[in-house]
Amino acid sequence: MLKRISALFLVGATALTMAGCGSSGGSGGSGGSGDGKITMGFAQVGAESGWRTANTKSVQESAKEAGVTLKFSDAQQKQENQIKAIRSYIQQKVDVIAFSPVVESGWDTVLKEAKNANIPVILTDRAVDSKDTSLYKTFLGSDFVEEGRKAGQWLVDEYKDGTDTVNVVELQGTTGSAPANDRKAGFQEVVSADPKFKIIASQTGDFTRAKGKEVMEAFLKSNPKIDVLFAHNDDMGLGAIEAIEGAGKVPGKDIKIITIDAVHDGMQALADGKINYIVECSPLLGTQLMDLAKKVVNGEQVPARVVTEETAFTQEQAKQALPTRKY
């Protein structure tokens, strides 16, 4: 699940129209009590990666700066924990609920409960696959399909003059999650146009460094010739680097590596030549989220989808960006 500042301000303006906000509808939180205070319940995925840690920090710091009372929960990558947290927020009659869904499916029941309680919901970073879009007011986050396309396009460009088969292995994110589904789809959309690219193994690494290392070790044992690794986030790529080096190979040379996120450790590995290309996915969504929350609690109209602009980094670009990197 990185974006330019200008896009971030666009994000603040981009969210779905919220019907019946806060306690003004009778069953919401304290936002309509007259003191102007907003209480937000935020159900985070977990702390599975450097990206997620930076995302949590952004939300917490932005809430404090915006004067929003934040009730925070860590789901430890379990959907049942997020659903429990959301129901708790409903019982506490918060003014607005925001969460980054662990997976895409299975949210309709709890989102209907929030809607019936007149508490608006904002999706952050990840989407849900509910056909009833009235269950949430807006989705603030990246275009994961486009991230996958950018990763695939770099690969196509890198091997444009070659004719030999290019064996690719893929470390997917959490099974069923929006970034895993969409990044895979975007990548395949691009590389499948050229038959020389063969995805010879694809398995989830749960977005964690430890699992990325474990799965990459298995890939290396079962596939004697791997040319490229596409990891759905930096942390899995960093774990894979350990496995590649442990197998006596040189990451970035013997096996080219493409990742997504551009957190500090990933950017350092890119600058060092161990990763070849990183597609950005900014975790700094807090400011935009607080802006959207205030608007929906106040009954203002906001767009249904806020897409943040993203860039990508080569080795030289990473060297230039690292000194001022905030995450």
GUKOL-332297 format. One record per residue (C-alpha): residue number from 1; residue in one letter; x, y, z. Coordinates in steps of 0.001 Angstrom, whole numbers. Each point is the difference from the previous one (the first is absolute). Layout:
# GUKOL-332297
- seq,type,px,py,pz
- NUM,A,X,Y,Z
...
# end
This chain:
# GUKOL-332297
- seq,type,px,py,pz
- 1,M,0,0,0
- 2,L,3439,6281,-1893
- 3,K,-1252,3293,-1258
- 4,R,872,3582,-730
- 5,I,-979,2799,2322
- 6,S,-2188,1675,-2593
- 7,A,-1986,-3178,-338
- 8,L,-347,-225,3724
- 9,F,-1870,3264,55
- 10,L,-2161,-1317,-2808
- 11,V,-661,-2963,2206
- 12,G,-1277,2278,2698
- 13,A,-2571,1210,-2449
- 14,T,-886,-3438,-1226
- 15,A,-2486,-2215,1835
- 16,L,-3531,-1292,-283
- 17,T,-3019,1995,1097
- 18,M,-879,-971,3514
- 19,A,-3654,-317,861
- 20,G,-999,583,3604
- 21,C,3159,988,1847
- 22,G,954,-504,3616
- 23,S,-2473,557,2796
- 24,S,-1924,2518,-2045
- 25,G,-1999,-2961,-1244
- 26,G,-917,-1019,3515
- 27,S,2136,-3117,479
- 28,G,3460,1197,-898
- 29,G,2808,1185,2235
- 30,S,816,3215,1829
- 31,G,775,2070,-3083
- 32,G,-3429,1586,91
- 33,S,125,798,3698
- 34,G,968,3578,-619
- 35,D,3619,-57,1207
- 36,G,1329,-429,-3534
- 37,K,2055,-3030,981
- 38,I,154,-2995,-2317
- 39,T,641,-3544,1198
- 40,M,1328,-2465,-2552
- 41,G,240,-3754,401
- 42,F,2891,-1320,-2102
- 43,A,485,-3745,-563
- 44,Q,3488,-609,-1380
- 45,V,1062,-3161,-1827
- 46,G,2981,-593,2264
- 47,A,3713,753,39
- 48,E,1155,-2452,-2641
- 49,S,2408,2310,-1807
- 50,G,1943,3223,121
- 51,W,-2681,1517,-2232
- 52,R,-2753,-846,2460
- 53,T,1966,1380,2936
- 54,A,451,3297,-1861
- 55,N,-3693,7,-914
- 56,T,-1035,-435,3642
- 57,K,2327,2782,1110
- 58,S,-1421,2305,-2668
- 59,V,-3578,-650,1135
- 60,Q,801,450,3682
- 61,E,2039,3174,-435
- 62,S,-2480,1530,-2446
- 63,A,-2898,-681,2365
- 64,K,1824,1809,2786
- 65,E,811,2958,-2251
- 66,A,-3604,187,-1243
- 67,G,-1490,-178,3494
- 68,V,-1709,-3314,-746
- 69,T,-406,-2469,2861
- 70,L,1324,-3300,-1350
- 71,K,-1060,-3421,1255
- 72,F,2561,-2353,-1554
- 73,S,84,-3786,-329
- 74,D,2541,-2382,-1546
- 75,A,-1663,-3011,-1670
- 76,Q,3224,-2008,-249
- 77,Q,-951,-854,-3603
- 78,K,-3210,-1774,1051
- 79,Q,-3343,1006,-1469
- 80,E,-1924,-1175,3044
- 81,N,1983,2443,2143
- 82,Q,-880,2890,-2281
- 83,I,-3688,-899,11
- 84,K,59,-186,3797
- 85,A,1670,3420,171
- 86,I,-2516,1573,-2385
- 87,R,-2894,-1357,2068
- 88,S,1622,1433,3100
- 89,Y,231,3405,-1685
- 90,I,-3681,-220,-913
- 91,Q,-886,-748,3627
- 92,Q,2127,2939,1127
- 93,K,-1886,2245,-2459
- 94,V,3076,1499,-1623
- 95,D,-559,2666,-2644
- 96,V,1825,-1760,-2824
- 97,I,1663,-3367,-590
- 98,A,3038,-525,-2198
- 99,F,1779,-3248,-738
- 100,S,2400,-1690,-2382
- 101,P,-1641,-3364,-801
- 102,V,2122,-3107,532
- 103,V,-1739,-1655,-2964
- 104,E,-2531,1221,-2562
- 105,S,-2959,-2262,767
- 106,G,-2311,-583,2940
- 107,W,-761,3524,1217
- 108,D,-3644,569,-944
- 109,T,-1545,-1025,3325
- 110,V,2127,2203,2250
- 111,L,-103,2917,-2449
- 112,K,-3805,-209,-10
- 113,E,114,189,3791
- 114,A,2043,3189,-217
- 115,K,-2353,1445,-2600
- 116,N,-3040,-815,2146
- 117,A,1709,1767,2900
- 118,N,452,3054,-2242
- 119,I,3802,-165,303
- 120,P,1849,731,-3256
- 121,V,2828,-2288,-1067
- 122,I,3165,912,-1891
- 123,L,2149,-2675,-1620
- 124,T,3716,733,94
- 125,D,2770,-1576,-2059
- 126,R,-2011,-3117,-933
- 127,A,-3409,-521,-1573
- 128,V,-2873,-2413,634
- 129,D,-1886,-1903,-2699
- 130,S,-3500,799,1280
- 131,K,-2490,703,-2786
- 132,D,-1833,2394,2297
- 133,T,2196,3100,-156
- 134,S,-2374,1877,2315
- 135,L,1540,-1954,2897
- 136,Y,3055,2269,-15
- 137,K,470,3634,-903
- 138,T,3325,32,-1751
- 139,F,3128,-1994,-712
- 140,L,3282,1821,517
- 141,G,3001,-1811,-1413
- 142,S,2233,-1072,-2839
- 143,D,-748,-1530,-3375
- 144,F,1505,-3424,651
- 145,V,-650,-1218,-3533
- 146,E,2004,2903,-1366
- 147,E,2821,-826,2415
- 148,G,114,-3510,-1415
- 149,R,-11,1381,-3531
- 150,K,2966,2250,783
- 151,A,1936,-2965,1375
- 152,G,-820,-2023,-3093
- 153,Q,911,2824,-2360
- 154,W,3453,322,1541
- 155,L,535,-3701,-563
- 156,V,-1143,239,-3627
- 157,D,2287,2966,-613
- 158,E,2948,-1665,1732
- 159,Y,-176,-3037,-2292
- 160,K,-1299,1676,-3150
- 161,D,3029,-1003,-2058
- 162,G,98,-3606,1178
- 163,T,-1581,-3089,-1499
- 164,D,842,-2617,2629
- 165,T,-2580,-1158,2530
- 166,V,-98,2096,3173
- 167,N,-991,-2041,3054
- 168,V,-1887,2062,2565
- 169,V,-1026,-905,3545
- 170,E,-2585,2016,1908
- 171,L,-380,639,3713
- 172,Q,-3647,935,459
- 173,G,-1469,2004,2854
- 174,T,-2590,-1313,2445
- 175,T,-2360,-2384,-1782
- 176,G,-3303,1677,-826
- 177,S,1215,3529,736
- 178,A,-579,2789,-2494
- 179,P,3687,836,-550
- 180,A,874,-3652,-576
- 181,N,-2852,-545,-2455
- 182,D,491,3244,-1880
- 183,R,3784,124,-161
- 184,K,32,-3536,-1355
- 185,A,-2639,876,-2602
- 186,G,1759,3164,-1132
- 187,F,3373,-1723,-291
- 188,Q,-1397,-2935,-1949
- 189,E,-1949,2311,-2294
- 190,V,3261,1525,-1203
- 191,V,2411,-2934,-71
- 192,S,-2454,-2498,-1503
- 193,A,148,1943,-3269
- 194,D,3509,-1415,-574
- 195,P,289,-3815,67
- 196,K,3647,70,1036
- 197,F,-1022,931,3537
- 198,K,-904,-3111,1991
- 199,I,-1332,248,3562
- 200,I,1308,-3339,1221
- 201,A,-1037,344,3662
- 202,S,-2384,2261,1894
- 203,Q,-782,-263,3704
- 204,T,-1046,2233,2853
- 205,G,2613,1413,2333
- 206,D,-2621,1762,2165
- 207,F,1725,3356,-529
- 208,T,2593,-940,2670
- 209,R,3773,-174,-212
- 210,A,195,-3357,1782
- 211,K,-2539,-1658,-2282
- 212,G,1600,1573,-3062
- 213,K,3292,-1611,943
- 214,E,-1630,-3362,688
- 215,V,-1900,-127,-3294
- 216,M,2977,1222,-2022
- 217,E,2134,-2761,1509
- 218,A,-2585,-2509,-1242
- 219,F,-74,1641,-3445
- 220,L,3773,-260,-281
- 221,K,1,-3676,925
- 222,S,-2715,-962,-2462
- 223,N,1000,2277,-2889
- 224,P,3661,-189,-1067
- 225,K,-271,2984,-2350
- 226,I,-1713,3142,1275
- 227,D,651,3220,-1889
- 228,V,-2388,2433,1694
- 229,L,-1868,385,3285
- 230,F,-3119,2146,219
- 231,A,-908,627,3647
- 232,H,-3270,1728,848
- 233,N,1755,2067,2670
- 234,D,3480,997,1133
- 235,D,-8,-2101,3161
- 236,M,-519,-3268,-1868
- 237,G,2665,1079,-2467
- 238,L,2424,704,2831
- 239,G,-656,-3438,1475
- 240,A,541,-1525,-3452
- 241,I,3355,1770,-253
- 242,E,1137,-1886,3102
- 243,A,-1059,-3269,-1603
- 244,I,1722,840,-3283
- 245,E,3240,894,1731
- 246,G,-287,-3134,2116
- 247,A,-162,-2014,-3206
- 248,G,3263,1550,-1198
- 249,K,-1604,2263,-2595
- 250,V,252,3764,-429
- 251,P,-3311,1850,357
- 252,G,-474,2666,-2629
- 253,K,2375,-1769,-2395
- 254,D,-540,-3770,-44
- 255,I,-3663,609,801
- 256,K,-1517,3374,-813
- 257,I,-2478,1229,2603
- 258,I,-3057,2232,-342
- 259,T,-1964,1050,3079
- 260,I,-2778,2398,1005
- 261,D,-174,2548,2869
- 262,A,3296,1955,156
- 263,V,438,-57,3778
- 264,H,3421,1001,1301
- 265,D,1514,-3495,231
- 266,G,-1206,-839,-3486
- 267,M,1360,3248,-1405
- 268,Q,3347,-675,1652
- 269,A,132,-3448,-1592
- 270,L,-845,1623,-3338
- 271,A,2745,2584,430
- 272,D,2396,-2846,854
- 273,G,-940,-1868,-3192
- 274,K,-1650,-2961,1724
- 275,I,-3422,1038,-1313
- 276,N,-327,1217,-3582
- 277,Y,-3259,1963,-5
- 278,I,-2600,1108,2527
- 279,V,-3499,1268,-702
- 280,E,-1093,2535,2593
- 281,C,-3027,-407,2285
- 282,S,-171,2719,2660
- 283,P,-1186,-896,3506
- 284,L,-427,3642,1005
- 285,L,-3781,104,-256
- 286,G,-733,1518,3390
- 287,T,-425,3644,-998
- 288,Q,-2400,-826,-2823
- 289,L,-1907,-2433,2200
- 290,M,-605,2603,2707
- 291,D,-1124,2528,-2589
- 292,L,-2487,-2486,-1436
- 293,A,-1227,-973,3456
- 294,K,-816,3603,883
- 295,K,-1847,490,-3253
- 296,V,-2163,-3082,300
- 297,V,-829,635,3649
- 298,N,-1076,3500,-992
- 299,G,-2214,-1427,-2745
- 300,E,2090,1354,-2864
- 301,Q,99,-1683,-3396
- 302,V,3232,-1801,-810
- 303,P,1053,-2168,-2976
- 304,A,-444,-3758,213
- 305,R,3574,-810,-982
- 306,V,3242,1752,838
- 307,V,2893,-1273,-2085
- 308,T,3417,1175,1058
- 309,E,2693,661,-2583
- 310,E,3016,-2288,124
- 311,T,3483,25,-1413
- 312,A,2730,-2635,-291
- 313,F,3730,-139,683
- 314,T,3143,-1204,-1729
- 315,Q,3286,-429,1858
- 316,E,1164,3556,-667
- 317,Q,-3380,1483,902
- 318,A,45,-1909,3283
- 319,K,3409,1447,881
- 320,Q,-1341,3501,-591
- 321,A,-3208,-576,1985
- 322,L,1396,-1802,3063
- 323,P,1425,3009,1898
- 324,T,-3449,1582,342
- 325,R,-2092,-3179,178
- 326,K,-2601,165,2791
- 327,Y,-660,-3749,263
# end
